[in-house]
Amino acid sequence: MNSLNVKKGDNVKVLAGKDKGKTGKVLATDPKTGKVLVEGVNMATRHLKPRSANDQGGKKTVEAPLDVSNVQIVCPSCSNAVRVRHQVTDGKNVRICAKCGASLDVAAKPEKAKKKADKAEKKTAADKPKKTTKKTKTTEAKAEEKVPVEETSDGKTE
Protein backbone atom coordinates (compact mmCIF):
# COMPACT_ATOMS: atom_id res chain seq x y z
CA MET A 1 0.00 0.00 0.00
CA ASN A 2 1.90 3.05 -1.24
CA SER A 3 -0.67 5.77 -1.84
CA LEU A 4 -3.41 6.96 0.47
CA ASN A 5 -6.59 8.94 -0.15
CA VAL A 6 -6.09 10.59 3.23
CA LYS A 7 -3.60 13.43 3.68
CA LYS A 8 -2.24 15.30 6.67
CA GLY A 9 -4.71 17.98 7.79
CA ASP A 10 -7.85 16.20 6.50
CA ASN A 11 -10.84 15.74 8.79
CA VAL A 12 -11.77 12.07 9.02
CA LYS A 13 -14.43 9.90 10.65
CA VAL A 14 -13.52 6.62 12.33
CA LEU A 15 -15.50 3.69 10.87
CA ALA A 16 -14.37 0.83 13.11
CA GLY A 17 -12.83 0.14 16.50
CA LYS A 18 -13.32 1.44 20.02
CA ASP A 19 -13.60 5.05 18.80
CA LYS A 20 -16.15 4.32 16.05
CA GLY A 21 -18.08 7.45 15.04
CA LYS A 22 -15.52 9.97 16.33
CA THR A 23 -14.08 12.60 14.00
CA GLY A 24 -10.68 14.24 14.12
CA LYS A 25 -7.89 15.87 12.17
CA VAL A 26 -5.15 13.73 10.61
CA LEU A 27 -1.83 14.52 12.31
CA ALA A 28 0.40 12.17 10.29
CA THR A 29 0.21 9.51 7.61
CA ASP A 30 2.45 6.52 6.89
CA PRO A 31 1.83 5.19 3.37
CA LYS A 32 4.32 2.35 3.81
CA THR A 33 2.36 0.71 6.65
CA GLY A 34 -1.06 2.14 5.69
CA LYS A 35 -1.55 3.88 9.04
CA VAL A 36 -2.82 7.33 10.03
CA LEU A 37 -2.59 9.27 13.29
CA VAL A 38 -5.85 11.06 14.17
CA GLU A 39 -6.10 13.80 16.80
CA GLY A 40 -7.92 12.66 19.94
CA VAL A 41 -8.71 9.17 18.60
CA ASN A 42 -7.31 5.75 19.62
CA MET A 43 -5.61 7.10 22.71
CA ALA A 44 -3.01 4.81 24.29
CA THR A 45 -1.30 5.11 27.67
CA ARG A 46 2.49 5.21 27.72
CA HIS A 47 4.32 4.64 30.99
CA LEU A 48 7.35 6.91 31.37
CA LYS A 49 10.30 5.77 33.43
CA PRO A 50 12.36 8.50 35.10
CA ARG A 51 15.70 8.71 33.29
CA SER A 52 17.58 10.83 35.85
CA ALA A 53 17.24 11.86 39.48
CA ASN A 54 15.42 15.07 38.54
CA ASP A 55 12.98 13.45 36.08
CA GLN A 56 9.59 12.28 37.23
CA GLY A 57 7.97 9.19 35.73
CA GLY A 58 4.29 8.83 35.07
CA LYS A 59 1.60 8.00 32.56
CA LYS A 60 1.14 9.86 29.30
CA THR A 61 -1.73 9.42 26.83
CA VAL A 62 -0.80 9.63 23.16
CA GLU A 63 -2.55 8.93 19.87
CA ALA A 64 -1.89 5.47 18.45
CA PRO A 65 -1.99 4.84 14.68
CA LEU A 66 -5.16 3.58 13.00
CA ASP A 67 -5.35 1.59 9.79
CA VAL A 68 -6.30 3.83 6.89
CA SER A 69 -9.16 1.45 5.98
CA ASN A 70 -10.86 2.32 9.28
CA VAL A 71 -11.21 6.04 8.51
CA GLN A 72 -13.11 7.98 5.89
CA ILE A 73 -12.67 11.59 4.82
CA VAL A 74 -15.32 14.12 5.91
CA CYS A 75 -16.22 16.42 3.01
CA PRO A 76 -15.97 20.10 4.06
CA SER A 77 -18.87 21.17 1.81
CA CYS A 78 -21.48 18.44 2.48
CA SER A 79 -20.19 17.44 5.97
CA ASN A 80 -20.56 13.70 5.30
CA ALA A 81 -18.05 10.87 5.48
CA VAL A 82 -17.48 10.20 1.79
CA ARG A 83 -15.50 8.12 -0.65
CA VAL A 84 -12.82 9.88 -2.66
CA ARG A 85 -12.67 10.09 -6.44
CA HIS A 86 -9.61 11.27 -8.35
CA GLN A 87 -9.89 13.63 -11.30
CA VAL A 88 -7.30 15.41 -13.42
CA THR A 89 -7.95 19.16 -13.63
CA ASP A 90 -5.47 21.65 -15.08
CA GLY A 91 -2.86 18.89 -15.31
CA LYS A 92 -3.05 18.07 -11.60
CA ASN A 93 -4.63 15.07 -9.89
CA VAL A 94 -7.32 16.41 -7.54
CA ARG A 95 -9.33 14.54 -4.90
CA ILE A 96 -13.09 14.92 -5.40
CA CYS A 97 -16.01 14.15 -3.05
CA ALA A 98 -17.98 11.22 -4.53
CA LYS A 99 -21.33 12.53 -3.17
CA CYS A 100 -21.35 16.24 -3.97
CA GLY A 101 -18.46 16.58 -6.44
CA ALA A 102 -16.63 19.26 -4.42
CA SER A 103 -12.85 19.29 -4.42
CA LEU A 104 -11.22 18.08 -1.21
CA ASP A 105 -7.85 19.72 -2.02
CA VAL A 106 -9.03 23.30 -2.68
CA ALA A 107 -9.22 24.45 0.94
CA ALA A 108 -5.60 23.64 1.83
CA LYS A 109 -3.90 24.73 -1.41
CA PRO A 110 -4.24 28.56 -1.20
CA GLU A 111 -2.98 28.60 2.39
CA LYS A 112 0.03 26.47 1.52
CA ALA A 113 0.83 28.59 -1.54
CA LYS A 114 0.61 31.78 0.53
CA LYS A 115 2.83 30.34 3.29
CA LYS A 116 5.41 29.15 0.74
CA ALA A 117 5.47 32.60 -0.89
CA ASP A 118 5.99 34.28 2.50
CA LYS A 119 8.81 31.87 3.38
CA ALA A 120 10.47 32.49 0.01
CA GLU A 121 10.33 36.27 0.54
CA LYS A 122 11.83 35.96 4.02
CA LYS A 123 14.52 33.62 2.74
CA THR A 124 15.57 35.95 -0.08
CA ALA A 125 15.67 38.88 2.33
CA ALA A 126 17.81 36.88 4.76
CA ASP A 127 20.18 35.63 2.04
CA LYS A 128 21.10 39.12 0.84
CA PRO A 129 24.34 40.32 2.40
CA LYS A 130 23.96 43.25 4.69
CA LYS A 131 25.67 46.40 3.55
CA THR A 132 28.10 47.58 6.15
CA THR A 133 29.75 50.93 5.93
CA LYS A 134 33.20 51.28 7.35
CA LYS A 135 34.08 54.58 8.83
CA THR A 136 37.16 55.73 7.02
CA LYS A 137 39.19 58.71 7.96
CA THR A 138 39.24 61.56 5.55
CA THR A 139 42.49 62.60 3.98
CA GLU A 140 42.56 65.72 6.15
CA ALA A 141 42.26 63.65 9.34
CA LYS A 142 45.02 61.36 8.11
CA ALA A 143 47.26 64.33 7.36
CA GLU A 144 46.74 65.73 10.87
CA GLU A 145 47.65 62.39 12.43
CA LYS A 146 50.96 62.26 10.64
CA VAL A 147 53.74 63.51 12.81
CA PRO A 148 55.70 66.30 11.22
CA VAL A 149 59.25 65.37 10.43
CA GLU A 150 61.78 67.44 12.31
CA GLU A 151 65.11 68.18 10.85
CA THR A 152 68.21 68.57 12.95
CA SER A 153 70.94 71.12 12.35
CA ASP A 154 72.92 68.41 10.56
CA GLY A 155 70.20 68.13 7.92
CA LYS A 156 69.19 64.64 9.01
CA THR A 157 65.59 63.70 9.77
CA GLU A 158 64.52 62.10 12.99
Phi, psi and omega in degrees: 000106185250336179238145181239150174278347183259135178237163178299133180097348178289150170268130182230159176246137180278129184262337184213157177107187184292338180254029181304131178098342180284152175241154179191172181268139180284121180271325181203154176232150176228094183297331182296316181262350180074035182243153174228152177249119184248135183296124176076010182237144179059052182287133179237149180264126176251134179263121183262130178264136178295130184266340177219178182295330182275337182286150177243132178281180178161192179250141180226131178263130181227160177284134175258151182292146175248153174289142184295337180287345181266005178233155178221140184292139175264121181290130180291335182272320181257356176057032177243153171286121189229161170279160184249132172253154176246137182217142178267118177229130181055036177079005180241145177277119185243141176275132185237141175291130182287336182275308187254347178084007180282150179283136179269347182264346187297319186296323185274333187297310182298323179296315181297316181298319180294315180297319180295320179295318179296318179297319181296319178296316180296321182294317181293325178291324181284331182284336181292134179290142180282138179277121178246135179255126178270137178278115179251148180282143179286164182297328179294318180294323178294320181295323179292327182289331182295135180278130180294142182277128180259137178256141177270173181296339180283345183096004180267153179261144179250000000 
